Amino acid sequence: MIVSELFHSIQGEGHLTGKPMFFIRAQGCAVKCPIRDVCDQPEALAFKGGRDYAPATLADLAVEAVGSRGWVSITGGEPLDQADFDQVVAACRHAGLFVNVQTSGLRRVNAPWDWCTVSPKAPVDDLALRFAQELKVVYTGQSIGELQAYYERFSAWNYYLQPCWRDGRSNQDETLARVYELNRLGMYWEFTAQWHKFLGVR
């Protein structure tokens, strides 16, 4: 897999917040999403750069960081744009690791995951993946109708709205207000944030 960066930290978003993880950030993303200009990982968007790692090497590095029953997060970029994605997942699971896949949902995930996070960058009807443990929408002003479509036509255990960071600040107040509104309407979304940014860790 061509990797933008590897690091050991805690998960800062969604249901697994606070869990120690080894992060494998894939290099490259072909998804033309509406918030590409404020992507929080712009260095991982291009398909040039990065470093090539064998799947077994990535699994070994993960075990060294988090132990043989720890968690690895395969993120990006868009990890499903990588030809070796399935082999990396297989190597990690063979090593005893739990695998969190983070994807836009525009590609099918054919490898077995332990926890899948879909952060959609397109309307729900354009998604190839319609089930995950959690759906995490970065809130940029989506209408109630758009969010209702995700809630009704995407199957998840948890639905999260997450503030969008622009110019050093986030729209957390607007995001929280929308979460309250959705719950009043019977759609049980939760608030999450990039808590690692508040903690000053990666």
Phi, psi and omega in degrees: 000139174276121190245133175283315178198157174234136177200160180247124181203198172254153172291130185253003186222149169072201188296329184269015180308133178093348182281128175299137182215155168258122185261128173248108182260109181292147179268124175108140178208119180267359183284125179266078187271160184289348179243026181300328182291342178238026177306136181281357176227060184298333181291344181263002184282319186285151179273358173262153183093191183079181182225140183273127177236141172288146179307317181295325178294318178297319178296318179297318179296322179295314179299320178300325183276316190241359181089168189288345177241027179272185183251143172237136177250121178256112189225197183202206016046204173233104186299334182283356170281353183267130182297330184266012183306310182301320181292326178293315177300314181299318180295320180293316180292323177298329179279357178094003183281153169268140188245123171255118177260129177243120188215164178280346181086002181274355174235148175286145175258110182262356178265148182285122179255167170259327177211124181247129176248119175255121173248091192291140177240024180203162175302154186302326182290346178269354184281140175275336181253123183242009176220140172199165175296322179218144172250125184235105182262124173284120188277118178235022180103017180304144180287164174303320180298319178296316181289326176297322178298317175299315185296322185271333187245005174238129183266116180216158174281325181228139176242122184239143165252135182234133179300153176259131179269129174220132175052040174083004177223162180239158179269050187294324181294317179294322180294315180296320178298321179292322176301314179300317181297316180298319179294322176298331180272004177088014176251113194268071175280155176240159177265134169224163178219173174274078189298335178298331178291321178291328179278346180076030176242167180288000000 
